[in-house]
Structure formats: structure tokens, C-alpha cells
């Protein structure tokens, strides 16, 4: 069990820890010379581990680093002084961190035994209404030994705080040093999971991959450390130096490495804190990390003293954080604690932070149980949740995610969680959209998946594909080539159009990337231009042709091939840009036709145009069917068919 000390400077915290453990907490020469603690000290006695923190107001940031991950608090108040300013600030910090287990020791009772009742009353008033209200108050003397054993028994009776042993490993670093012949050693608290010798972890936020060469847990050599234990880890990595590791860093399982420079949190301001205007600077402490940030309330213009509200914190540098992590805020000068809170979303959206739907989502995320939070999110538009980020933000391992989905309840489509009623509504929406399309265009083969996705769901592409596949397996919709349709729908051509299709296909396909225009086809087939144009448009509606520009019809498979070529050209460019000149040269086409093709791709959503530059959207490559399997960048170019070829009789070799 990890116990953190708290209290005003010179109230005897370190001396009391020494009386409990027999170990001196002050490890620095300057600490011993000045007689005060200025950095974190550590001591152990059986199952009890102590993090001894400084009490001076200038070292509150160090106290905050030491308070990360403690199970319980030992609040020390000197009998001769009573409650002092840092007593109040430390008690407020413990309350903001949610530390609900603790014992209060009235120290130095040998100096002022008559003040014990009055100091006890001060302590009860100080803790009233907070997480430590009702904590046992014991008079002690580290000099005479009075009450020390009773204090030890009271601390042991507190028990350990619940820990998430089954979750991914998260180790909060509060000290870094090197040992000759061993290398870099980091100490801290294992907040969640398990770490064993030989494990590979990620140093976050830097992203350096390290290996655990060996470890001590609770000040003893061990093969592994469990959640809730303090540990010292000997870590190694290629070109790892001590100055690349710092207090406030985390060692985490690789899947949990996701640095963030913005947090949405539920913030509680202390009653004596100043009101904070939008964008006010604050010092933020999370785990052992200390960063500056700017804060903005999301539901009101500002943050008022004593109030609780959701807020966005924008940090000056990325840190490692997950949902449920506790944070403490100090003012811009870092001289007083003004509030704290709990991280609701460590990966918030950049836009729409104050919309009604976003605020409703934050209220759902405030639920302490992941299943309740997920259920609340699924009740809000768009009624689906990106499940991977949700689970990672809450450190839910893969083996526990199935149970979470069952508890919500929710169904997984690719990486999207959706409630069963919402899934049924989506399936119905697909069928309704297809039915409406069939009624409006009975000669069309159906809708392309991407168009149907945009019309109905706005689901991520992978989740929509999973939805379509399940709907096909259920017999609710059917797929024919690139088209989705209802099983009962069949698009048909008139007998006259069907007779025209073979010669049209031959003429248009022979020219490939430079197909004849409508008037040229009409001349070749000795048909009226207007009538042939209507036939070509009908063929485009049922998906056999694609009208790229006015009177410019391509075979669908040719358009799919051009899409593959465009993607290959974009990949080949150092900046990922697709240009008209590159496409013109690859297709051996004129600039005008190349631009017409690119403008068609823009309209279809295959390319995204920014100024004179275009980038191919890889998720839209299937709009016209699957491009040829061979490397599109090496595809042969097309040339216009000769006049003789256009007039070659059907059936000629």
C-alpha cells in the first residue's frame, strides 16, 4: 500500500515516516543540512510504502508529483502550530485527487500536549465535506514514540485502493537516475497493469521503445510489479540517455501510447479561487507531469469560484493522459492551487467543442463505469462510437472489450460500436434509400456503396462495408458488380439498346482513354446523334458507361483503370500531389481531356482539390469498381482509334 504524506513545512512528516519505517526519508545533502524536505523521499516498512513530500509552498509542484498514484494519505499537523496554509492547500489537493483513504496525525504532541483537542477541532473543520471527512485523528510523537504503533495499525487498516490489475501497464515516473554498471533507472508507481523483466514498453510522450532489464518492487528485487506497487525499473534502449527521460513521463504498453495536447475535463474550482476568463493560463499537474495550459469553460463564459463545469484544456506540450486521470490546477504564477478535476476525453475533437451534441457526449463520458459511458454515447447523435479510441482512452484491454460491448449493449461494425436498435434503423434506412432510388430511376442498376453511405449513415467506410456485408448475408440487399440494389430490382434495357451495346462497347473500348465523342459514334454507326445520345445516357444510368464530360462516355472498367493510374501517380509524387500534366502524359492524352477527367474525379469525390493541387482519396478508389490488379502506373496508354477501325464491320477479326 502506497501512502503519501501531506502537511505544512516543518510539521514533522519526514521524522514521522522515519519513526514508522526506520528509514531516513531525506536523501539529499541539502535536505539534511536545511532540515526540510525539498524533493520526494521514499521509505518502506512491510506492506507499507511511503512517499514523503515537501511541505514548503515553493515545492507544491513536487508534492503533486509524489501524490500521483497513492492509495492513502497521512496528513500531518503539528500540535504547536495547528492547521497552517500548506495544511489547507495539501488537504485541498488530496480532495481534488479523490484520495478518500487517510489518517491524520497530530505530531509534536510532546511539545504542546494541551493543544491536541483544539487542533483536532481545526482538523475536523478543515476536512468537513471533503473526501477525507471523518478520517481518524491520532496524537503522536516521533521523539517519544507516543502513538506511533497505533498510527501504523490505523494505516494498515485502511487497505489498498482498488487497482486495475487486468488493464494495460501504465507506470508513472517520478524520479530518474543512473547507476554505474546498471544504466538508467526510473522509479514511480504502477498505476495499472503488470510489468515484468523483459517487457517492451513505450516511453510516453516521447515514443521511445524501451526494454525492462530488471526491477525492484516495493524496494525488493522482483520478477514483476503489480498495479498499486512502487517500483524501480532498469530500462534500456538504443541511444537512450538520461536526459531523454523526465519526471512526468509514463512507461506504457505500446497500444496505450497516444500523447495529447488537449483535454476535455470535468473541472471543480476551489471556493477561494479567482474566476477564470476564457483562455486563462493555468499550471496543470497530471500524474507527475507539470505543464502550462489555457482553459476554457464549455458550458459557460468562464469558470467561477466553487463551481463545477466541463472545460477544454489546451496544453503547451503533449503529455500522456487517459480518461479518468485526476488533474490539479494552479494559478498562472504557480503560487496557489485553484482547482482540479477528472479527464473526460483525452482525445477531444478540434471542432464543435460547444455544440449541444458534444456537451451531451461529455455528460455521458462523466459516468464512472465504461459500459454506462458507452451506453450514454450511443444514445446521442450520430448513435455510434469509434470503439478503438473509446477503449484505449479508458485502458480497456482487448480481452475485456467483448464484455464491455455486451454490457452496453452494442454491436461492433469494423471498429464502430452501435446499439442494436440503431443498427436496425440503419439497415432499414439502406433499404428505404434503395427503394426510393429504384422508384426514381427504374432503369438504373442501383447505387454505388459510397453514394449510399453518404446518403444514409456517414459511418466510416470500413464500418459501412461491414454493415453492407451483413445486410447482404441477411438477404436485405444485393450487390451486382459495383452496384447495391434491393434483391427484387432488375435494371433492363430495351431490345434496341441491347442490340446497340456490342458495337458501342467495341468502338468505345478500342479508343480506351480517348473514346470517340457522341457525334463520331453516330457517324460510325450511321445513327441519328440525338437518339444515340439518349441511348448512351441510358447505358450510363445502368452502369455500363460513365459520362465523364458532356458527350464523353467511357467504359466503366476504363474509368476504374484511370482511377488506379491517378492513385499511382499521387503515390509516386514526393508530396502526394496529382497534376493534370502527369495524368495527360500517362494517358497519352490532350491537356483538355485530362482536365475533364480530373474535374470528373473531383465531382465524384475521388480527388480533393486545393487550389491547383489534387490529392487522391484512397478510400474512394472503389467508386467505379476495382482497378486492375497490375500496377496502374505501368498500364499501357490509349490512343484514338483510326477511322478504319471505327468503321470495321462487327465480327471482323
C-alpha positions as CSV (number, residue, x, y, z in Angstrom):
1,X,0.0,0.0,0.0
2,X,1.4,3.4,-1.0
3,X,0.9,6.2,1.5
4,X,1.6,9.8,0.6
5,X,2.4,12.3,3.3
6,X,0.9,15.8,3.3
7,X,1.1,18.8,5.6
8,X,2.8,22.1,6.3
9,X,6.6,22.6,6.2
10,X,8.4,21.6,9.4
11,X,5.4,19.7,10.9
12,X,7.4,16.5,11.2
13,X,6.4,14.5,8.2
14,X,9.8,13.1,7.5
15,X,10.6,12.4,11.1
16,X,7.3,10.5,11.5
17,X,8.0,8.4,8.4
18,X,11.3,7.6,9.9
19,X,9.7,6.5,13.1
20,X,7.3,4.3,11.2
21,X,9.9,2.7,8.9
22,X,13.3,3.2,10.5
23,X,14.5,4.7,7.2
24,X,15.5,8.3,6.7
25,X,13.4,9.9,4.0
26,X,15.7,12.9,3.3
27,X,18.2,11.6,0.8
28,X,19.8,14.9,-0.4
29,X,22.7,16.5,1.5
30,X,20.9,19.9,1.2
31,X,17.8,18.4,2.8
32,X,19.8,17.2,5.7
33,X,21.6,20.5,6.0
34,X,18.5,22.7,5.9
35,X,16.3,20.3,7.9
36,X,13.4,20.4,5.4
37,X,12.3,18.1,2.5
38,X,12.8,19.6,-0.9
39,X,12.3,16.5,-3.1
40,X,10.4,13.3,-2.9
41,X,11.6,10.7,-0.4
42,X,10.7,7.0,-0.2
43,X,10.6,4.6,2.7
44,X,9.2,1.1,3.2
45,X,8.1,-1.0,6.2
46,X,6.5,-4.3,5.5
47,X,3.4,-3.8,3.3
48,X,3.6,0.0,3.7
49,X,5.4,2.2,1.3
50,X,5.7,5.9,1.9
51,X,6.2,8.8,-0.5
52,X,7.4,11.7,1.7
53,X,6.6,15.0,0.0
54,X,8.0,18.5,0.8
55,X,5.7,20.9,2.7
56,X,7.2,24.2,1.7
57,X,4.9,26.3,-0.5
58,X,7.7,26.6,-3.1
59,X,7.6,22.8,-3.6
60,X,3.9,22.2,-4.0
61,X,4.7,21.1,-7.6
62,X,6.9,18.4,-6.1
63,X,4.2,17.4,-3.7
64,X,1.8,17.0,-6.6
65,X,4.3,14.7,-8.4
66,X,4.5,12.5,-5.3
67,X,0.8,12.3,-4.8
68,X,0.2,10.6,-8.1
69,X,-0.9,7.0,-7.6
70,X,-1.0,6.9,-3.8
71,X,-3.5,4.6,-2.1
72,X,-4.0,6.7,1.0
73,X,-2.8,9.9,2.7
74,X,-1.0,10.6,6.0
75,X,-1.9,14.2,6.8
76,X,0.4,15.6,9.5
77,X,-0.5,18.6,11.6
78,X,1.9,19.9,14.3
79,X,0.3,20.3,17.7
80,X,2.2,23.6,18.4
81,X,1.2,25.2,15.1
82,X,-2.2,23.7,14.2
83,X,-3.6,24.0,10.7
84,X,-1.4,26.2,8.5
85,X,-1.6,27.4,4.9
86,X,0.1,24.4,3.4
87,X,-2.0,22.1,5.5
88,X,-5.0,23.6,3.8
89,X,-3.5,23.5,0.3
90,X,-2.3,19.9,0.7
91,X,-5.8,18.9,2.1
92,X,-7.4,20.6,-0.9
93,X,-5.1,18.8,-3.3
94,X,-5.8,15.4,-1.8
95,X,-9.5,16.1,-2.1
96,X,-9.1,17.2,-5.8
97,X,-7.2,14.0,-6.5
98,X,-10.0,11.9,-5.0
99,X,-7.9,10.4,-2.2
100,X,-10.6,9.1,0.2
101,X,-8.5,7.0,2.5
102,X,-6.3,8.6,5.1
103,X,-5.3,9.1,8.7
104,X,-4.5,12.5,10.3
105,X,-1.5,12.5,12.7
106,X,-1.2,15.4,15.2
107,X,2.6,15.5,15.5
108,X,4.9,17.0,18.1
109,X,2.4,16.3,20.9
110,X,5.4,16.2,23.3
111,X,5.8,19.9,22.7
112,X,2.2,21.0,23.2
113,X,0.1,18.2,24.7
114,X,-2.6,20.6,25.8
115,X,-3.3,21.8,22.2
116,X,-4.4,18.4,20.9
117,X,-8.2,19.0,21.4
118,X,-8.1,22.4,19.7
119,X,-6.1,21.1,16.8
120,X,-8.4,18.1,16.5
121,X,-11.3,20.5,16.1
122,X,-9.4,22.5,13.5
123,X,-8.8,19.4,11.5
124,X,-12.4,18.3,11.6
125,X,-13.5,21.7,10.3
126,X,-10.8,21.6,7.6
127,X,-11.8,18.1,6.3
128,X,-15.6,18.5,6.6
129,X,-17.4,17.9,3.4
130,X,-14.3,16.5,1.6
131,X,-13.1,13.1,0.6
132,X,-11.2,12.7,3.9
133,X,-14.0,13.8,6.2
134,X,-14.3,11.5,9.2
135,X,-10.7,10.3,8.9
136,X,-9.2,9.0,12.2
137,X,-7.2,11.7,14.0
138,X,-4.3,10.4,16.2
139,X,-1.9,12.2,18.5
140,X,1.7,11.1,18.0
141,X,5.3,12.0,18.9
142,X,8.1,10.8,16.7
143,X,10.5,11.7,19.5
144,X,8.9,9.7,22.3
145,X,7.2,7.1,20.2
146,X,3.8,8.0,21.5
147,X,1.0,6.7,19.3
148,X,3.4,5.5,16.5
149,X,2.3,1.9,16.7
150,X,-1.4,2.9,16.9
151,X,-0.8,5.1,13.8
152,X,0.8,2.1,12.0
153,X,-2.2,-0.1,12.8
154,X,-4.6,2.6,11.5
155,X,-2.7,2.9,8.2
156,X,-2.7,-0.8,7.7
157,X,-6.4,-0.9,8.4
158,X,-7.1,1.5,5.5
159,X,-6.4,-1.2,2.9
160,X,-5.3,-0.6,-0.7
161,X,-7.3,1.4,-3.1
162,X,-8.9,-0.6,-6.0
163,X,-6.4,-1.1,-8.8
164,X,-6.9,-2.3,-12.4
165,X,-4.5,-5.2,-12.5
166,X,-6.1,-6.5,-15.7
167,X,-5.6,-3.3,-17.7
168,X,-2.6,-2.3,-19.8
169,X,0.5,-1.3,-18.0
170,X,0.9,2.4,-17.0
171,X,3.9,3.4,-14.9
172,X,4.1,7.0,-13.7
173,X,7.7,8.1,-13.5
174,X,8.6,10.5,-10.6
175,X,12.4,10.0,-10.5
176,X,15.2,9.2,-13.0
177,X,18.8,8.4,-12.2
178,X,21.8,6.3,-13.4
179,X,23.8,3.6,-11.6
180,X,27.3,2.6,-12.6
181,X,27.3,-0.7,-14.3
182,X,23.5,-0.8,-14.5
183,X,22.3,2.2,-16.5
184,X,19.2,4.2,-16.4
185,X,16.7,3.6,-13.5
186,X,13.3,5.1,-13.2
187,X,11.1,5.0,-10.1
188,X,7.4,5.5,-9.8
189,X,4.0,3.9,-9.2
190,X,2.5,1.2,-11.4
191,X,-1.0,2.8,-11.7
192,X,-2.4,-0.1,-13.8
193,X,-1.5,-3.5,-15.2
194,X,1.7,-5.5,-14.6
195,X,5.3,-5.1,-15.6
196,X,7.8,-7.9,-15.7
197,X,11.5,-8.1,-16.6
198,X,11.9,-8.4,-20.3
199,X,8.8,-6.5,-21.1
200,X,8.9,-4.0,-24.0
201,X,7.2,-0.7,-23.2
202,X,6.9,2.8,-24.7
203,X,8.2,5.9,-23.0
204,X,5.3,8.4,-23.4
205,X,5.0,11.1,-24.7
206,X,8.4,10.8,-26.5
207,X,7.5,7.4,-28.1
208,X,10.9,5.8,-27.4
209,X,10.6,2.0,-27.2
210,X,12.4,0.6,-24.1
211,X,13.1,-2.8,-22.6
212,X,12.8,-3.6,-18.9
213,X,16.1,-5.2,-18.0
214,X,15.3,-5.7,-14.3
215,X,13.2,-4.3,-11.5
216,X,12.6,-3.8,-7.8
217,X,9.0,-3.8,-6.4
218,X,8.4,-2.3,-3.0
219,X,12.2,-1.9,-2.5
220,X,12.9,-5.6,-3.1
221,X,14.2,-7.4,-6.2
222,X,11.3,-8.9,-8.1
223,X,10.5,-10.6,-11.4
224,X,7.3,-8.4,-11.8
225,X,5.5,-5.5,-10.3
226,X,1.7,-5.3,-9.9
227,X,-0.7,-2.5,-10.1
228,X,-0.5,-0.3,-7.0
229,X,3.1,-1.0,-6.2
230,X,6.0,1.4,-6.3
231,X,8.8,0.1,-8.4
232,X,12.3,0.9,-9.8
233,X,12.8,-0.2,-13.4
234,X,16.1,-0.6,-15.1
235,X,15.4,0.3,-18.7
236,X,17.4,0.2,-21.9
237,X,17.0,1.2,-25.5
238,X,19.2,2.1,-28.4
239,X,20.8,5.5,-27.9
240,X,18.7,6.1,-24.7
241,X,20.2,8.8,-22.5
242,X,19.1,10.0,-19.0
243,X,18.2,13.4,-20.4
244,X,15.6,11.8,-22.7
245,X,13.6,10.6,-19.6
246,X,12.0,13.0,-17.2
247,X,9.7,13.2,-14.2
248,X,6.1,13.2,-15.5
249,X,6.8,10.7,-18.3
250,X,5.0,7.4,-18.4
251,X,6.0,3.9,-19.4
252,X,3.0,2.3,-21.0
253,X,2.1,-0.7,-23.2
254,X,2.7,0.3,-26.8
255,X,-1.0,0.3,-27.6
256,X,-1.6,3.0,-24.9
257,X,1.0,5.4,-26.3
258,X,-1.1,8.3,-27.6
259,X,0.2,11.7,-26.5
260,X,-2.3,14.5,-26.4
261,X,-2.0,18.3,-26.2
262,X,-5.7,18.9,-25.4
263,X,-8.0,17.5,-22.8
264,X,-11.7,17.8,-22.0
265,X,-12.2,17.5,-18.3
266,X,-14.8,18.0,-15.6
267,X,-13.3,20.8,-13.5
268,X,-14.1,21.8,-10.0
269,X,-12.9,25.2,-8.8
270,X,-12.0,25.8,-5.2
271,X,-14.2,28.2,-3.3
272,X,-11.4,30.8,-2.8
273,X,-10.1,30.5,-6.4
274,X,-10.3,33.5,-8.7
275,X,-12.8,33.4,-11.6
276,X,-11.2,32.3,-14.8
277,X,-11.9,34.1,-18.1
278,X,-11.9,32.1,-21.4
279,X,-8.3,31.2,-22.3
280,X,-6.9,31.9,-18.9
281,X,-3.4,30.4,-18.3
282,X,-3.0,27.8,-15.6
283,X,-0.4,25.3,-14.4
284,X,-1.7,21.8,-14.9
285,X,-0.5,18.8,-12.9
286,X,-1.5,15.3,-14.1
287,X,0.3,12.2,-12.8
288,X,3.8,13.5,-12.1
289,X,3.7,15.8,-15.2
290,X,3.7,19.6,-14.9
291,X,2.7,21.7,-18.0
292,X,1.2,25.1,-18.6
293,X,-2.2,25.2,-20.3
294,X,-5.0,27.5,-21.3
295,X,-8.5,26.7,-20.1
296,X,-11.9,27.5,-21.5
297,X,-15.3,26.5,-20.0
298,X,-17.5,24.7,-22.5
299,X,-20.9,25.4,-21.0
300,X,-20.5,28.9,-19.7
301,X,-18.4,32.0,-20.5
302,X,-16.0,31.4,-17.6
303,X,-15.2,29.3,-14.5
304,X,-16.5,30.6,-11.2
305,X,-15.2,30.0,-7.7
306,X,-16.7,26.9,-6.2
307,X,-18.3,25.9,-9.5
308,X,-18.0,22.6,-11.4
309,X,-18.1,22.6,-15.2
310,X,-16.7,20.8,-18.3
311,X,-13.7,22.6,-19.8
312,X,-11.2,22.3,-22.6
313,X,-7.5,22.5,-21.6
314,X,-5.0,23.2,-24.4
315,X,-1.5,22.3,-23.2
316,X,1.8,23.9,-24.2
317,X,3.2,20.4,-25.0
318,X,1.8,16.9,-25.3
319,X,1.6,14.6,-22.3
320,X,0.3,11.1,-21.7
321,X,-3.2,11.0,-20.3
322,X,-6.3,8.8,-20.3
323,X,-9.9,9.2,-19.3
324,X,-10.4,9.1,-15.5
325,X,-7.0,10.6,-14.7
326,X,-7.1,13.2,-12.0
327,X,-5.6,16.6,-12.5
328,X,-4.8,19.7,-10.3
329,X,-4.6,23.3,-11.5
330,X,-2.6,26.1,-10.0
331,X,-2.8,29.8,-11.0
332,X,-0.7,31.4,-13.7
333,X,2.0,32.3,-11.2
334,X,2.0,28.8,-9.7
335,X,1.6,30.1,-6.2
336,X,-1.8,28.7,-5.3
337,X,-4.0,25.8,-6.1
338,X,-7.2,26.9,-7.7
339,X,-9.0,23.7,-8.7
340,X,-8.8,20.2,-10.3
341,X,-10.9,17.6,-11.9
342,X,-11.1,14.4,-14.0
343,X,-10.2,13.8,-17.6
344,X,-13.3,13.0,-19.6
345,X,-11.8,12.8,-23.1
346,X,-8.1,12.8,-23.7
347,X,-8.6,13.0,-27.4
348,X,-11.3,15.6,-27.9
349,X,-12.4,16.9,-31.4
350,X,-10.9,20.1,-32.6
351,X,-14.2,21.5,-33.8
352,X,-17.7,21.6,-32.4
353,X,-16.4,21.6,-28.8
354,X,-19.5,23.5,-27.5
355,X,-22.3,22.1,-29.7
356,X,-25.3,20.5,-27.8
357,X,-24.3,17.1,-29.1
358,X,-20.7,17.4,-27.8
359,X,-21.8,18.7,-24.4
360,X,-24.3,15.7,-24.2
361,X,-21.4,13.4,-25.1
362,X,-19.3,14.9,-22.3
363,X,-22.1,14.3,-19.8
364,X,-22.2,10.7,-20.9
365,X,-18.4,10.4,-20.6
366,X,-18.6,11.6,-17.0
367,X,-20.1,8.2,-16.0
368,X,-17.5,6.3,-14.0
369,X,-18.4,2.9,-15.4
370,X,-17.2,2.4,-19.1
371,X,-20.4,0.4,-20.0
372,X,-22.6,3.3,-18.8
373,X,-20.5,5.9,-20.6
374,X,-20.6,3.9,-23.8
375,X,-24.4,3.4,-23.5
376,X,-24.8,7.2,-22.9
377,X,-22.7,8.0,-26.0
378,X,-24.8,5.6,-28.1
379,X,-27.9,7.4,-27.2
380,X,-26.5,10.7,-28.7
381,X,-26.2,11.5,-32.4
382,X,-24.7,10.0,-34.5
383,X,-25.6,7.0,-32.3
384,X,-22.3,5.2,-33.0
385,X,-18.9,5.4,-31.4
386,X,-15.4,4.7,-32.7
387,X,-14.8,1.9,-30.3
388,X,-11.0,1.5,-30.5
389,X,-10.3,5.1,-29.4
390,X,-13.0,4.8,-26.7
391,X,-11.5,1.6,-25.3
392,X,-7.9,2.9,-25.5
393,X,-8.9,6.2,-23.7
394,X,-10.2,4.0,-20.8
395,X,-7.3,1.5,-20.9
396,X,-9.7,-1.4,-21.6
397,X,-7.6,-4.4,-22.9
398,X,-8.7,-6.4,-25.9
399,X,-9.7,-9.4,-23.8
400,X,-12.2,-7.2,-21.9
401,X,-13.8,-5.4,-24.8
402,X,-16.3,-8.1,-25.7
403,X,-17.7,-8.0,-22.2
404,X,-18.0,-4.2,-22.4
405,X,-20.0,-4.5,-25.7
406,X,-22.3,-7.0,-24.1
407,X,-22.8,-4.8,-21.0
408,X,-23.6,-1.6,-23.1
409,X,-25.1,-3.4,-25.1
410,X,-23.6,-2.7,-28.5
411,X,-22.6,-4.4,-31.8
412,X,-19.3,-3.9,-33.5
413,X,-19.1,-3.0,-37.2
414,X,-15.4,-3.0,-38.0
415,X,-14.2,-0.6,-35.3
416,X,-17.5,1.2,-34.7
417,X,-19.8,0.3,-31.8
418,X,-23.5,0.8,-32.4
419,X,-26.6,-0.1,-30.3
420,X,-28.8,-2.9,-31.7
421,X,-31.9,-0.6,-32.2
422,X,-29.7,2.0,-34.1
423,X,-28.2,-0.8,-36.2
424,X,-31.7,-2.0,-37.2
425,X,-32.6,1.6,-38.1
426,X,-29.5,1.8,-40.3
427,X,-30.4,-1.4,-42.2
428,X,-33.9,0.0,-42.7
429,X,-32.5,3.3,-44.0
430,X,-30.4,1.5,-46.5
431,X,-33.4,-0.4,-47.9
432,X,-35.5,2.7,-47.9
433,X,-32.9,4.7,-49.8
434,X,-32.5,1.9,-52.4
435,X,-36.3,1.6,-52.8
436,X,-36.6,5.4,-53.4
437,X,-33.7,5.3,-55.9
438,X,-35.3,2.4,-57.8
439,X,-38.6,4.2,-58.0
440,X,-36.9,7.4,-59.3
441,X,-34.6,5.5,-61.8
442,X,-36.1,2.1,-62.6
443,X,-33.6,1.6,-65.4
444,X,-30.6,2.2,-63.2
445,X,-28.8,-0.8,-61.6
446,X,-28.7,0.7,-58.1
447,X,-26.4,2.9,-56.0
448,X,-22.7,2.8,-55.6
449,X,-21.7,2.0,-52.0
450,X,-20.0,5.3,-51.4
451,X,-23.0,7.3,-52.5
452,X,-25.3,5.2,-50.4
453,X,-23.0,5.7,-47.4
454,X,-23.1,9.4,-47.7
455,X,-26.9,9.4,-48.2
456,X,-27.8,7.3,-45.2
457,X,-25.2,6.9,-42.5
458,X,-22.0,8.9,-42.6
459,X,-20.4,5.8,-41.0
460,X,-16.7,5.4,-41.5
461,X,-16.0,3.5,-44.7
462,X,-14.9,0.3,-43.1
463,X,-17.9,0.2,-40.8
464,X,-20.3,0.8,-43.7
465,X,-18.7,-2.0,-45.6
466,X,-19.3,-4.3,-42.6
467,X,-22.9,-3.1,-42.5
468,X,-23.4,-3.8,-46.2
469,X,-21.9,-7.2,-45.9
470,X,-24.2,-8.2,-43.0
471,X,-27.2,-6.8,-44.9
472,X,-26.2,-8.9,-48.0
473,X,-25.9,-12.0,-45.9
474,X,-29.3,-11.3,-44.4
475,X,-30.8,-11.1,-47.9
476,X,-31.9,-7.5,-47.4
477,X,-29.9,-6.0,-50.2
478,X,-27.9,-7.4,-53.1
479,X,-24.7,-6.4,-54.9
480,X,-24.1,-6.7,-58.6
481,X,-20.7,-5.5,-59.7
482,X,-20.2,-2.1,-58.1
483,X,-23.9,-1.6,-57.5
484,X,-26.1,-2.1,-54.5
485,X,-29.8,-2.8,-55.1
486,X,-32.8,-4.5,-53.5
487,X,-33.0,-8.2,-54.3
488,X,-36.2,-7.7,-56.3
489,X,-34.8,-4.9,-58.5
490,X,-33.6,-5.6,-62.1
491,X,-32.4,-2.8,-64.4
492,X,-33.1,-3.7,-68.1
493,X,-32.6,-2.1,-71.5
494,X,-34.9,-2.2,-74.4
495,X,-34.1,-4.8,-77.1
496,X,-33.0,-2.0,-79.4
497,X,-30.5,-0.7,-76.8
498,X,-29.2,-4.2,-76.2
499,X,-28.5,-4.6,-79.9
500,X,-26.5,-1.4,-80.0
501,X,-24.4,-2.2,-76.9
502,X,-21.9,-4.7,-78.6
503,X,-20.8,-2.3,-81.3
504,X,-20.7,0.7,-78.9
505,X,-18.6,-1.3,-76.5
506,X,-16.2,-2.2,-79.2
507,X,-15.8,1.3,-80.5
508,X,-15.5,3.0,-77.1
509,X,-13.2,0.3,-75.7
510,X,-10.9,0.3,-78.7
511,X,-10.1,4.0,-78.1
512,X,-9.8,3.4,-74.3
513,X,-8.6,6.7,-72.8
514,X,-9.7,8.8,-75.9
515,X,-13.1,7.4,-76.7
516,X,-15.0,8.9,-79.7
517,X,-17.5,11.7,-78.9
518,X,-21.1,11.1,-79.5
519,X,-21.2,12.7,-82.9
520,X,-18.3,10.5,-84.1
521,X,-20.1,7.3,-82.8
522,X,-23.3,8.4,-84.5
523,X,-21.4,8.8,-87.8
524,X,-19.6,5.4,-87.4
525,X,-22.9,3.6,-86.8
526,X,-25.0,5.7,-89.2
527,X,-27.4,6.7,-86.4
528,X,-29.1,10.0,-85.5
529,X,-26.9,11.8,-83.0
530,X,-29.8,12.8,-80.6
531,X,-31.1,9.2,-80.4
532,X,-27.7,7.7,-79.8
533,X,-27.0,10.3,-77.1
534,X,-30.2,9.1,-75.3
535,X,-29.0,5.5,-75.6
536,X,-25.6,6.4,-74.2
537,X,-27.1,8.1,-71.2
538,X,-29.3,5.1,-70.6
539,X,-26.2,2.9,-70.7
540,X,-24.5,5.2,-68.2
541,X,-27.5,5.0,-65.9
542,X,-27.3,1.3,-65.7
543,X,-23.5,1.4,-65.1
544,X,-22.1,0.1,-68.3
545,X,-20.7,3.5,-69.3
546,X,-19.6,6.6,-67.4
547,X,-20.2,10.1,-68.7
548,X,-17.0,11.9,-67.7
549,X,-17.9,15.1,-69.6
550,X,-20.6,16.2,-72.0
551,X,-20.7,13.6,-74.9
552,X,-17.6,11.9,-73.5
553,X,-18.5,8.4,-72.5
554,X,-16.0,5.8,-71.1
555,X,-16.3,2.2,-70.3
556,X,-16.7,1.7,-66.6
557,X,-13.7,-0.5,-66.4
558,X,-11.6,2.1,-68.2
559,X,-12.6,4.7,-65.6
560,X,-11.6,2.3,-62.8
561,X,-8.3,1.9,-64.5
562,X,-7.8,5.6,-64.8
563,X,-8.6,5.9,-61.1
564,X,-5.9,3.4,-60.3
565,X,-3.4,5.3,-62.5
566,X,-4.3,8.6,-60.7
567,X,-3.7,6.9,-57.4
568,X,-0.3,5.6,-58.5
569,X,0.7,9.0,-59.8
570,X,-0.2,10.5,-56.5
571,X,1.8,7.9,-54.6
572,X,4.8,8.4,-56.9
573,X,4.9,12.2,-56.2
574,X,7.0,13.3,-53.3
575,X,4.2,15.5,-52.0
576,X,1.4,13.1,-52.9
577,X,0.0,15.6,-55.5
578,X,-1.7,14.6,-58.7
579,X,-1.3,17.0,-61.6
580,X,-3.0,17.4,-64.9
581,X,0.3,17.2,-66.7
582,X,1.2,13.9,-65.1
583,X,-2.1,12.4,-65.9
584,X,-2.0,13.7,-69.5
585,X,1.4,12.2,-70.1
586,X,0.5,8.8,-68.6
587,X,-2.7,8.6,-70.6
588,X,-1.1,10.0,-73.7
589,X,-4.0,12.4,-73.9
590,X,-4.5,16.0,-74.5
591,X,-4.5,18.5,-71.6
592,X,-8.2,19.4,-72.2
593,X,-9.3,15.8,-71.9
594,X,-7.0,15.2,-68.8
595,X,-8.6,18.2,-67.1
596,X,-12.1,16.9,-67.9
597,X,-11.2,13.6,-66.3
598,X,-9.8,15.3,-63.2
599,X,-12.8,17.5,-62.9
600,X,-15.0,14.5,-63.1
601,X,-12.9,12.8,-60.4
602,X,-13.4,16.0,-58.3
603,X,-17.2,15.8,-58.7
604,X,-17.2,12.1,-57.9
605,X,-15.1,12.6,-54.7
606,X,-12.2,10.5,-55.8
607,X,-9.9,13.6,-55.7
608,X,-9.8,16.5,-53.3
609,X,-8.8,19.8,-55.0
610,X,-7.0,22.5,-53.1
611,X,-6.1,25.4,-55.4
612,X,-4.2,23.9,-58.4
613,X,-3.3,20.7,-56.5
614,X,-5.2,17.5,-56.2
615,X,-4.8,14.5,-53.9
616,X,-6.4,11.1,-54.4
617,X,-8.7,9.8,-51.7
618,X,-7.6,6.2,-51.2
619,X,-10.9,5.4,-49.5
620,X,-12.8,6.3,-52.7
621,X,-10.8,4.1,-55.2
622,X,-13.7,1.6,-55.4
623,X,-16.2,4.1,-56.8
624,X,-16.0,2.7,-60.3
625,X,-15.1,-0.9,-59.5
626,X,-11.8,-2.4,-58.5
627,X,-8.8,-1.0,-60.6
628,X,-6.8,-3.6,-62.5
629,X,-4.6,-5.7,-60.2
630,X,-1.4,-4.9,-62.1
631,X,0.5,-1.7,-61.2
632,X,-1.7,1.1,-62.6
633,X,1.4,3.2,-63.0
634,X,2.7,0.8,-65.7
635,X,-0.6,0.5,-67.6
636,X,-0.4,1.0,-71.3
637,X,-1.6,4.2,-72.7
638,X,-4.6,4.5,-75.1
639,X,-4.7,6.2,-78.5
640,X,-7.6,7.2,-80.6
641,X,-8.9,4.5,-82.9
642,X,-8.3,5.0,-86.5
643,X,-11.1,5.8,-88.9
644,X,-10.8,2.4,-90.4
645,X,-11.0,0.7,-87.1
646,X,-14.1,2.7,-86.2
647,X,-15.8,1.5,-89.4
648,X,-14.6,-2.1,-89.2
649,X,-17.6,-4.3,-89.6
650,X,-18.8,-6.0,-86.4
651,X,-17.4,-9.5,-86.1
652,X,-14.2,-8.7,-88.1
653,X,-11.0,-10.2,-86.7
